[in-house]
Amino acid sequence: MIPVNRHRLWQLGADAGLIALAWFLAFKLRFDQLRLPAYYEDYLGWRTIAFVVALKLSVFIAFGFYNRWWRYVSTRDMWGAARGVLAASLLTYLLFYFIPVHEVRIPRAVPLLDMLLLLSFVASSRMLARTIIERPPAGSLVAHGREVIVVGAGDAGQLVIRELQRSRALDATPIGLIDDDPRKRNMRLHGVRVLGTTDDLEHILRDHRPDELLLAIPSASGEVRRKVVDAAQREHVPVKTLPGLHELISGDLDLAGQIRPVQVEDVLGREPVEVDLESIASYVAGKTVLVTGAGGSIGSELCRQIARLGASRLVLVDNSERALFEIERELVDERGFPAGVPVLADVGNRVKLRQVMESYRPAVVFHAAAYKHVPLMEANPLESVRNNVLATKVVAEVAIEFGVARFVLISTDKALNPRAVYGQCKALCEWIVASYGLRPDIPTRFVAVRFGNVLGSSGSVIPIFRRQIERGGPVTVTHPEMTRFFMTIPEAASLVVQAGAIGQRGQVFVLDMGEPVRIADLARNMIRLSGRDPDRDVRIEFVGARAGEKLHEELWSETETVTPT
C-alpha cells in the first residue's frame, strides 16, 4: 500500500483515465472502423475496462509510479515508467490470452497498440505536468526578482538555472550564461542563452546590466574565480558563487541553497589540494583515535574527517568546555557519529592523560592542542613553553607508554628559523617528535605536519580584517611587503590525515602552498569583495611589524632535505 494524499489521488485518477483511453483506442485502431465486431464488444464493456484499469494501476503502484512528484520527473523516471507500462501490458495480455474471460480471445495486435498508446500517454502527461508547473505564470514574460548572469554552462550551471526558474522563493531570474567553451556560444540551456566567454565578461555586463553574477563552477581554480570577480567589480556587479568541491561533497545536494557570496579563500589563485582520504585512511578505520585540541579550528575539522572515515571511537580532548561541547554535539547531531568521547582535560596533566590513555587505548594520536597567537606568546613566554613544549613531551611519552601506533604533531612554518617565542616552541616540539621517532627501541611512528597560515582559523588575519571592514576601517596591516603562505582548514586537516598514513619515523610534512600572498593585497581583495573601494571607502593603515614577526615565512631550510610525496 502507498500512503494516501491528495497528490497521489489525482495521479491515480489521471492514470486510470489514460489506461481506459489507451485500451479503447487500441481496439478502434486495430479494426479501423466506427463499430467493433459484435464478438469483441465485451472487451469494451465497463466491467472489462474496470478490470484492466485496476490491474494496471496495481502494477504501476508496484513499480513506484506514485512515489515521485510529476513536477520533478527525470529521464530515469521515464525509463521506470516504460518498464512499468511494459510489465502492466504484458500481464494484461497473458491474463486475457490464457484465461477465457470472453468467448473470443483478444486480438494479438491490441496489446501492442495498447502498450504504445499508454506509454505515450504516461510519458507525455508527466512531461506536460512539469512544463505547466515550471512555466512562468501569465504576464511574467519580464524577469521577476533579481536578474542574474550565471558563469558556467556545465552540470552545476544547468542545475542552478533550473532551480532559479522553478523556485519563486529565490526571487531571481537567469538572463544569460557565460562559458569558456566557444562551441557553446549562442546555445540555450533551459531557454537561457550562452552570451560569451569570460574574456567577454566586462562587455556583457555593460550591455545587460544584471543585478548579480553567479559563479557556478565548483571546480574553478582560484585564478578563474579572481578573473571573474575582478571583471564584476570593475562593472560594480555583486558576485556570488557555489562552494568548492570539498564543501559540496560534505554538504547537502541543494545547489541553489548553497549559493553564497565570494570569499577571499575563493580567489587566492592556487588550486585547492584534493586528497583521496578513503584510499589512505585505513589506519584510522575501525580504530580508536585521540585528538588533542579537538575543539580548535584544526582539531574540530580533523574530528569531522576522521568520523567520516569510519573510526570506531573518537576521543576528544580539550581544555575549553564550550569548544568541546560544540564539536561533540556537531558530531552527534549533524554528522551522525555517536562514538565521540569528550574529555575535558589539560594535556599537560600527565596523571589525567594516563587515565585517558589507559581507559580508551587509542591506536592513533593527533596532537593539535597548542597556544598559537604570536603576540600573546611573546607576552607570556613561560606559559607558551609549558603548554606547547612540555605538554607535547607529556603527550608523546604517554603515547609511547600505552603503545600508540602513530603520533602526528601539528606544527607551523614559524618553526623554521624562528624569531618569535611561539615559533621557537614549535621548533622544540618538532625536535621532540623527531628524537622519539628515530629511536629504534620505540615502536610508535612519530611524524609532524608543518602548516602555513590557516584561513578562517581562530585568530587568523581573515576574521580580523572582516571585523575591521564591517566597522568601516581602518584595516591594519603590519608592513606593505609582508607575505604569508595560506591554506584552508579542510586542506590542513586532509594533509594531517595523509601524513599519518604515509609518514615514516621522524619525518616532517609540508603542504606545497604555491606562492606566498602579500597581506596588503589580501586586505585590498577583502575590501573589494565587501563591495567597497580600498582607497576611498575603507582605509588601509600600516602599523609596523610586531615583536617576533618575520617579513617573509619559509617552509623549509637549506639544511633540510626536501622530497616530494
C-alpha positions as CSV (number, residue, x, y, z in Angstrom):
1,M,0.0,0.0,0.0
2,I,1.1,3.6,-0.6
3,P,0.2,6.4,1.8
4,V,-2.9,8.3,0.5
5,N,-2.7,12.0,0.0
6,R,-4.3,14.4,-2.5
7,H,-1.3,14.4,-4.8
8,R,-1.3,10.6,-5.2
9,L,-5.1,10.6,-5.6
10,W,-5.2,12.9,-8.6
11,Q,-2.2,11.0,-10.1
12,L,-4.1,7.7,-9.7
13,G,-7.2,9.3,-11.2
14,A,-5.3,10.7,-14.2
15,D,-3.6,7.4,-14.9
16,A,-6.9,5.5,-14.6
17,G,-8.4,7.7,-17.3
18,L,-5.3,7.2,-19.5
19,I,-5.4,3.5,-19.1
20,A,-9.1,3.3,-20.1
21,L,-8.5,5.7,-23.1
22,A,-5.5,3.7,-24.4
23,W,-7.4,0.4,-24.1
24,F,-10.4,1.9,-26.0
25,L,-8.3,3.5,-28.8
26,A,-6.3,0.3,-29.2
27,F,-9.4,-1.6,-30.3
28,K,-10.6,1.3,-32.5
29,L,-7.2,1.5,-34.3
30,R,-7.0,-2.3,-34.7
31,F,-10.3,-2.5,-36.6
32,D,-10.1,0.9,-38.2
33,Q,-14.0,1.3,-38.2
34,L,-16.6,3.0,-36.1
35,R,-18.2,-0.2,-34.8
36,L,-16.4,-3.3,-33.5
37,P,-17.4,-6.8,-34.5
38,A,-20.1,-7.9,-32.0
39,Y,-18.0,-10.7,-30.6
40,Y,-15.3,-8.2,-29.4
41,E,-17.7,-5.7,-27.8
42,D,-17.4,-7.4,-24.4
43,Y,-13.8,-6.2,-24.3
44,L,-15.0,-2.6,-24.2
45,G,-17.6,-3.2,-21.5
46,W,-17.3,-1.3,-18.3
47,R,-16.5,-4.4,-16.3
48,T,-13.6,-5.4,-18.5
49,I,-12.2,-1.8,-18.6
50,A,-12.5,-1.5,-14.8
51,F,-10.6,-4.8,-14.5
52,V,-7.8,-3.6,-16.9
53,V,-7.6,-0.2,-15.0
54,A,-7.4,-1.9,-11.6
55,L,-4.8,-4.4,-12.8
56,K,-2.5,-1.9,-14.5
57,L,-2.8,0.6,-11.6
58,S,-1.7,-2.2,-9.2
59,V,1.4,-2.8,-11.4
60,F,2.1,1.0,-11.5
61,I,2.0,1.1,-7.7
62,A,4.3,-1.9,-7.5
63,F,6.8,-0.1,-9.8
64,G,6.7,3.0,-7.6
65,F,4.9,5.4,-10.0
66,Y,3.4,7.4,-7.2
67,N,6.5,7.8,-5.1
68,R,7.6,10.6,-7.3
69,W,6.3,14.2,-7.9
70,W,5.4,14.8,-11.6
71,R,7.0,18.3,-11.4
72,Y,10.4,16.7,-10.8
73,V,10.2,13.9,-13.4
74,S,13.5,13.0,-14.9
75,T,15.0,10.8,-17.6
76,R,15.4,8.0,-15.1
77,D,11.7,8.3,-14.1
78,M,10.8,8.0,-17.8
79,W,12.7,4.7,-18.1
80,G,11.0,3.5,-14.9
81,A,7.6,4.4,-16.4
82,A,8.5,2.5,-19.6
83,R,9.3,-0.7,-17.6
84,G,6.1,-0.3,-15.6
85,V,3.9,0.1,-18.7
86,L,5.6,-2.8,-20.4
87,A,5.0,-5.1,-17.4
88,A,1.4,-4.0,-17.0
89,S,0.6,-4.5,-20.7
90,L,2.3,-7.9,-20.8
91,L,0.5,-9.1,-17.6
92,T,-2.9,-8.0,-19.0
93,Y,-2.3,-9.8,-22.3
94,L,-1.2,-13.0,-20.7
95,L,-4.3,-13.0,-18.4
96,F,-6.7,-12.4,-21.3
97,Y,-4.9,-14.9,-23.5
98,F,-4.6,-17.9,-21.1
99,I,-7.8,-17.2,-19.1
100,P,-11.0,-17.4,-21.1
101,V,-12.5,-14.1,-19.9
102,H,-14.7,-13.9,-23.0
103,E,-15.7,-16.3,-25.7
104,V,-13.2,-14.8,-28.2
105,R,-9.5,-14.3,-27.4
106,I,-8.1,-10.8,-27.6
107,P,-6.6,-9.9,-30.9
108,R,-2.8,-10.1,-30.7
109,A,-2.3,-6.5,-32.2
110,V,-4.4,-4.9,-29.5
111,P,-2.0,-5.4,-26.5
112,L,0.9,-3.9,-28.6
113,L,-1.2,-0.9,-29.7
114,D,-2.4,-0.5,-26.1
115,M,1.2,-0.6,-24.7
116,L,2.4,2.0,-27.2
117,L,-0.5,4.3,-26.6
118,L,-0.3,4.0,-22.8
119,L,3.4,4.6,-22.8
120,S,3.0,7.8,-24.9
121,F,0.1,8.9,-22.6
122,V,2.0,8.3,-19.4
123,A,5.2,10.0,-20.6
124,S,3.5,13.0,-22.2
125,S,1.2,13.5,-19.1
126,R,4.2,13.8,-16.8
127,M,6.2,16.0,-19.1
128,L,3.2,18.2,-19.6
129,A,2.6,18.5,-15.9
130,R,6.2,19.5,-15.3
131,T,6.1,22.0,-18.2
132,I,2.9,23.6,-16.9
133,I,4.2,23.8,-13.3
134,E,7.6,25.2,-14.3
135,R,6.2,27.6,-16.9
136,P,6.3,31.3,-15.8
137,P,2.8,32.5,-15.0
138,A,0.8,34.6,-17.4
139,G,2.1,38.2,-17.6
140,S,5.6,37.3,-16.3
141,L,7.5,37.4,-19.5
142,V,9.5,40.1,-17.9
143,A,12.1,38.8,-15.4
144,H,10.9,38.7,-11.8
145,G,13.2,39.5,-8.9
146,R,17.0,39.9,-9.4
147,E,18.4,39.5,-12.9
148,V,21.3,37.0,-12.7
149,I,24.0,36.0,-15.2
150,V,25.4,32.6,-14.5
151,V,29.1,31.8,-15.2
152,G,29.4,28.1,-16.1
153,A,27.2,26.1,-18.5
154,G,28.1,22.7,-17.1
155,D,26.2,20.3,-14.9
156,A,26.2,22.6,-11.9
157,G,25.2,25.6,-14.0
158,Q,22.2,23.8,-15.6
159,L,21.0,22.6,-12.1
160,V,21.2,26.2,-10.8
161,I,19.4,27.6,-13.9
162,R,16.6,25.1,-13.4
163,E,16.2,25.8,-9.7
164,L,16.2,29.6,-10.3
165,Q,13.5,29.2,-12.9
166,R,11.5,26.8,-10.8
167,S,11.6,28.4,-7.3
168,R,9.9,31.7,-6.8
169,A,11.3,31.9,-3.3
170,L,14.8,32.5,-4.7
171,D,13.4,35.8,-6.3
172,A,15.9,35.7,-9.2
173,T,15.7,35.1,-13.0
174,P,18.7,33.9,-15.1
175,I,19.1,36.1,-18.1
176,G,22.3,34.7,-19.6
177,L,25.2,32.3,-19.3
178,I,28.9,32.6,-19.6
179,D,31.1,29.7,-20.6
180,D,34.7,29.5,-21.9
181,D,33.9,26.7,-24.3
182,P,33.5,28.6,-27.6
183,R,31.3,25.7,-29.0
184,K,28.6,26.7,-26.5
185,R,28.2,30.3,-27.7
186,N,24.6,31.2,-28.5
187,M,23.4,27.7,-27.4
188,R,20.5,27.7,-25.0
189,L,20.3,25.9,-21.6
190,H,16.8,25.6,-20.3
191,G,15.9,28.5,-22.6
192,V,18.8,30.7,-21.3
193,R,21.4,31.7,-24.0
194,V,25.2,31.4,-23.6
195,L,26.3,35.0,-24.2
196,G,30.0,34.5,-24.5
197,T,33.2,33.6,-22.6
198,T,34.9,35.1,-19.5
199,D,37.0,37.2,-21.8
200,D,33.9,39.0,-22.9
201,L,32.6,39.4,-19.4
202,E,33.0,43.1,-18.9
203,H,31.4,43.9,-22.3
204,I,28.5,41.5,-21.5
205,L,28.0,43.1,-18.0
206,R,27.9,46.6,-19.5
207,D,25.3,45.5,-22.1
208,H,23.0,43.5,-19.9
209,R,23.4,45.3,-16.5
210,P,22.5,42.3,-14.3
211,D,21.8,42.7,-10.6
212,E,24.1,39.8,-9.8
213,L,26.7,37.5,-11.2
214,L,26.7,33.9,-10.1
215,L,29.8,31.7,-10.4
216,A,28.5,28.1,-10.9
217,I,31.8,26.2,-11.4
218,P,32.6,24.2,-8.2
219,S,35.9,23.0,-9.7
220,A,37.1,26.5,-10.8
221,S,40.6,27.5,-9.8
222,G,41.4,30.5,-7.7
223,E,42.8,32.2,-10.8
224,V,39.5,31.8,-12.7
225,R,37.4,33.0,-9.8
226,R,39.7,36.0,-9.4
227,K,39.3,36.9,-13.1
228,V,35.5,36.8,-12.8
229,V,35.5,38.7,-9.6
230,D,37.8,41.4,-10.9
231,A,35.7,41.9,-14.0
232,A,32.5,42.1,-12.0
233,Q,34.0,44.6,-9.5
234,R,35.1,46.9,-12.4
235,E,31.4,47.0,-13.5
236,H,30.1,47.2,-9.9
237,V,28.2,43.9,-10.1
238,P,27.9,41.8,-6.9
239,V,29.3,38.3,-7.3
240,K,28.1,35.1,-5.6
241,T,29.4,31.6,-6.0
242,L,28.8,27.9,-5.4
243,P,31.2,26.4,-2.9
244,G,34.2,24.4,-3.9
245,L,34.1,20.6,-4.4
246,H,35.2,19.7,-0.9
247,E,32.3,21.8,0.5
248,L,29.8,20.3,-1.9
249,I,30.8,16.8,-1.0
250,S,30.4,17.3,2.7
251,G,27.2,19.5,2.3
252,D,23.7,18.9,1.1
253,L,22.6,18.4,-2.5
254,D,20.6,21.6,-2.9
255,L,23.0,23.6,-5.1
256,A,20.8,26.7,-5.1
257,G,20.7,26.6,-1.4
258,Q,24.5,26.6,-1.1
259,I,25.0,29.8,-3.2
260,R,27.0,32.3,-1.1
261,P,29.0,35.5,-1.5
262,V,32.5,35.1,-2.9
263,Q,35.0,34.9,-0.1
264,V,38.7,35.7,-0.1
265,E,39.5,32.0,0.1
266,D,38.0,31.6,-3.4
267,V,40.4,34.0,-5.1
268,L,43.8,33.1,-3.7
269,G,44.9,31.9,-7.1
270,R,46.1,28.4,-6.0
271,E,44.4,25.1,-6.9
272,P,42.9,23.5,-3.8
273,V,44.6,20.3,-2.8
274,E,42.3,17.4,-3.1
275,V,43.2,14.3,-1.0
276,D,41.6,10.9,-1.6
277,L,41.2,10.2,2.1
278,E,39.4,6.9,1.6
279,S,42.4,5.4,-0.1
280,I,44.9,6.3,2.6
281,A,42.9,6.3,5.8
282,S,42.6,2.6,6.5
283,Y,44.9,3.2,9.6
284,V,42.0,5.1,11.3
285,A,39.1,3.0,10.1
286,G,37.7,0.8,12.9
287,K,40.3,2.2,15.3
288,T,40.2,4.3,18.4
289,V,41.6,7.8,17.6
290,L,42.5,10.5,20.1
291,V,42.6,14.2,19.1
292,T,44.0,16.8,21.4
293,G,42.8,20.4,20.9
294,A,39.6,18.8,19.5
295,G,37.6,22.0,19.8
296,G,40.0,24.2,17.9
297,S,39.9,25.1,14.2
298,I,42.2,22.3,13.0
299,G,41.2,19.8,15.7
300,S,37.5,20.1,15.0
301,E,38.0,19.6,11.3
302,L,40.2,16.6,12.0
303,C,37.4,15.2,14.1
304,R,34.9,15.7,11.2
305,Q,37.1,14.0,8.7
306,I,38.1,11.1,11.0
307,A,34.5,10.4,11.8
308,R,33.6,10.3,8.1
309,L,36.4,7.8,7.6
310,G,34.9,5.2,10.0
311,A,36.9,5.4,13.2
312,S,35.2,3.1,15.8
313,R,35.7,5.7,18.6
314,L,37.0,9.3,18.7
315,V,38.4,10.6,22.0
316,L,38.0,14.4,22.0
317,V,40.4,16.1,24.4
318,D,40.3,19.9,25.0
319,N,40.5,22.3,28.0
320,S,37.8,24.6,26.6
321,E,34.4,23.5,27.9
322,R,32.4,25.4,25.2
323,A,34.5,24.3,22.2
324,L,34.5,20.7,23.4
325,F,30.7,20.7,23.8
326,E,30.1,22.2,20.4
327,I,32.2,19.7,18.4
328,E,30.8,16.7,20.4
329,R,27.2,17.9,19.6
330,E,28.0,18.6,16.0
331,L,29.4,15.0,15.5
332,V,26.3,13.5,17.1
333,D,23.5,15.8,15.7
334,E,24.9,16.8,12.3
335,R,27.4,14.0,11.4
336,G,25.5,11.1,12.8
337,F,28.6,9.9,14.8
338,P,27.7,9.0,18.3
339,A,31.0,7.3,19.2
340,G,32.7,10.6,20.3
341,V,34.0,10.7,23.9
342,P,34.5,14.3,25.1
343,V,37.3,14.6,27.7
344,L,37.8,18.0,29.4
345,A,41.5,18.0,30.3
346,D,44.8,19.8,30.1
347,V,47.1,17.6,28.0
348,G,50.0,18.8,30.1
349,N,48.5,17.0,33.1
350,R,50.3,13.6,32.9
351,V,48.1,11.9,35.5
352,K,44.9,12.8,33.7
353,L,46.3,11.9,30.3
354,R,47.5,8.5,31.6
355,Q,43.9,7.8,32.8
356,V,42.5,8.7,29.4
357,M,45.0,6.6,27.5
358,E,44.5,3.6,29.9
359,S,40.7,3.8,29.6
360,Y,40.4,4.1,25.8
361,R,43.7,2.7,24.4
362,P,43.9,4.8,21.2
363,A,45.8,3.4,18.2
364,V,46.4,6.9,16.7
365,V,47.0,10.3,18.4
366,F,46.7,13.7,16.6
367,H,48.3,16.4,18.7
368,A,46.7,19.7,17.7
369,A,46.5,21.3,21.2
370,A,48.6,24.5,21.4
371,Y,48.7,28.2,22.1
372,K,49.4,29.8,18.8
373,H,48.9,33.6,18.9
374,V,52.3,35.2,18.3
375,P,51.9,38.5,20.3
376,L,50.3,36.7,23.3
377,M,53.1,34.1,23.4
378,E,55.7,37.0,23.3
379,A,54.0,38.5,26.4
380,N,53.7,35.1,28.1
381,P,56.7,33.1,27.2
382,L,56.7,30.7,30.2
383,E,53.1,29.7,29.5
384,S,54.0,29.1,25.9
385,V,56.8,26.8,26.9
386,R,54.5,24.9,29.4
387,N,51.5,24.4,27.1
388,N,53.4,23.9,23.8
389,V,56.7,22.3,24.6
390,L,56.3,20.5,27.9
391,A,52.7,19.3,27.1
392,T,53.9,17.9,23.7
393,K,56.6,15.9,25.6
394,V,54.0,14.6,28.1
395,V,51.6,13.5,25.3
396,A,54.4,11.8,23.4
397,E,55.7,10.0,26.4
398,V,52.3,8.8,27.5
399,A,51.6,7.7,23.9
400,I,54.7,5.6,23.9
401,E,53.8,4.1,27.3
402,F,50.4,2.9,26.2
403,G,51.6,1.5,22.8
404,V,50.1,4.1,20.4
405,A,50.9,3.0,16.8
406,R,51.0,6.5,15.2
407,F,51.5,10.0,16.6
408,V,51.0,13.1,14.4
409,L,52.1,16.6,15.6
410,I,50.6,19.8,14.2
411,S,53.4,22.2,13.6
412,T,53.9,25.6,11.8
413,D,56.1,27.2,9.2
414,K,57.1,29.6,12.0
415,A,59.2,26.8,13.5
416,L,61.7,27.4,10.7
417,N,64.5,29.9,11.7
418,P,62.2,31.1,14.5
419,R,62.3,34.6,15.9
420,A,59.1,34.5,18.0
421,V,58.6,32.5,21.2
422,Y,55.8,30.6,19.5
423,G,58.0,29.6,16.6
424,Q,60.8,28.6,18.9
425,C,58.4,26.4,21.0
426,K,57.1,24.7,17.9
427,A,60.7,24.0,16.7
428,L,61.3,22.3,20.0
429,C,58.1,20.3,19.5
430,E,59.4,19.1,16.1
431,W,62.7,18.1,17.7
432,I,60.9,16.1,20.4
433,V,58.9,14.2,17.8
434,A,61.9,13.6,15.6
435,S,64.0,12.4,18.5
436,Y,61.4,9.9,19.6
437,G,60.6,8.9,16.0
438,L,64.2,8.0,15.2
439,R,64.7,5.8,18.3
440,P,64.7,2.1,17.3
441,D,63.5,0.9,20.7
442,I,60.2,2.9,20.4
443,P,57.6,1.2,18.2
444,T,55.4,4.3,17.9
445,R,55.7,6.1,14.5
446,F,56.1,9.8,15.1
447,V,55.6,12.4,12.3
448,A,54.9,16.1,12.1
449,V,53.0,18.4,9.7
450,R,54.1,21.9,9.1
451,F,51.4,24.5,8.2
452,G,51.3,28.0,6.8
453,N,48.5,30.3,7.9
454,V,45.2,28.6,8.0
455,L,42.4,30.7,6.6
456,G,39.4,31.2,8.9
457,S,41.1,29.6,12.0
458,S,40.6,31.4,15.3
459,G,42.7,34.5,15.5
460,S,43.8,34.4,11.8
461,V,44.0,37.5,9.8
462,I,40.8,36.9,7.8
463,P,38.2,37.3,10.6
464,I,40.3,40.3,12.0
465,F,40.2,42.0,8.6
466,R,36.5,41.2,8.2
467,R,35.6,42.8,11.5
468,Q,37.6,45.9,10.7
469,I,35.9,46.2,7.3
470,E,32.4,45.9,8.9
471,R,33.3,48.7,11.3
472,G,34.3,50.9,8.3
473,G,38.1,50.6,8.8
474,P,40.9,51.2,9.0
475,V,42.3,47.8,8.1
476,T,45.6,47.4,9.9
477,V,48.5,45.7,8.1
478,T,51.9,45.4,9.7
479,H,54.1,46.0,6.7
480,P,53.4,46.7,3.0
481,E,55.7,43.9,1.8
482,M,54.8,41.3,4.4
483,T,53.8,37.9,2.8
484,R,52.4,34.7,4.2
485,F,51.5,31.2,2.9
486,F,47.9,30.3,3.2
487,M,45.8,27.1,3.2
488,T,42.2,26.3,4.0
489,I,41.1,24.4,7.1
490,P,39.9,21.3,5.1
491,E,43.3,21.2,3.3
492,A,45.1,21.4,6.6
493,A,43.2,18.6,8.1
494,S,43.5,16.4,5.0
495,L,47.2,16.9,5.0
496,V,47.4,15.7,8.6
497,V,45.4,12.6,7.9
498,Q,47.5,11.9,4.8
499,A,50.8,12.4,6.7
500,G,49.7,9.9,9.4
501,A,49.2,7.3,6.6
502,I,52.5,7.8,4.6
503,G,54.8,9.3,7.2
504,Q,57.9,7.4,8.3
505,R,59.7,7.8,11.6
506,G,60.6,11.4,12.4
507,Q,59.6,12.9,9.1
508,V,58.1,16.4,8.8
509,F,55.5,17.1,6.1
510,V,54.8,20.4,4.4
511,L,52.0,21.3,2.0
512,D,53.2,22.9,-1.2
513,M,51.2,26.1,-0.9
514,G,52.3,27.8,-4.1
515,E,53.4,31.4,-4.0
516,P,53.1,33.5,-0.8
517,V,50.4,36.1,-0.7
518,R,51.1,39.8,0.2
519,I,49.0,40.7,3.2
520,A,48.3,44.1,1.8
521,D,46.9,42.6,-1.4
522,L,44.8,40.3,0.7
523,A,43.3,43.2,2.6
524,R,42.5,45.1,-0.6
525,N,40.8,42.0,-2.1
526,M,38.7,41.6,1.1
527,I,37.6,45.3,0.9
528,R,36.7,44.9,-2.8
529,L,34.7,41.7,-2.1
530,S,32.7,43.6,0.5
531,G,31.6,46.0,-2.2
532,R,33.8,48.9,-1.2
533,D,36.8,50.7,-2.5
534,P,40.1,50.2,-0.6
535,D,41.4,53.6,-1.5
536,R,38.1,55.5,-0.9
537,D,35.7,53.7,1.4
538,V,38.0,51.7,3.7
539,R,41.5,52.9,4.5
540,I,44.5,50.5,4.9
541,E,46.8,51.6,7.7
542,F,50.4,50.2,8.1
543,V,51.2,49.8,11.8
544,G,54.7,48.2,11.7
545,A,55.8,44.6,12.4
546,R,55.1,43.3,15.8
547,A,57.6,41.7,18.1
548,G,58.8,38.3,16.8
549,E,57.2,38.7,13.4
550,K,59.2,37.9,10.2
551,L,58.6,39.8,6.9
552,H,58.5,36.5,4.9
553,E,57.9,33.0,6.1
554,E,59.8,29.9,4.9
555,L,58.6,26.3,4.5
556,W,62.0,24.5,4.8
557,S,65.6,25.5,5.3
558,E,68.7,24.8,3.3
559,T,69.9,22.2,5.8
560,E,66.7,20.1,5.4
561,T,66.3,17.5,2.7
562,V,63.1,18.0,0.8
563,T,61.4,15.1,-1.1
564,P,58.1,15.3,-3.0
565,T,55.4,12.8,-1.9
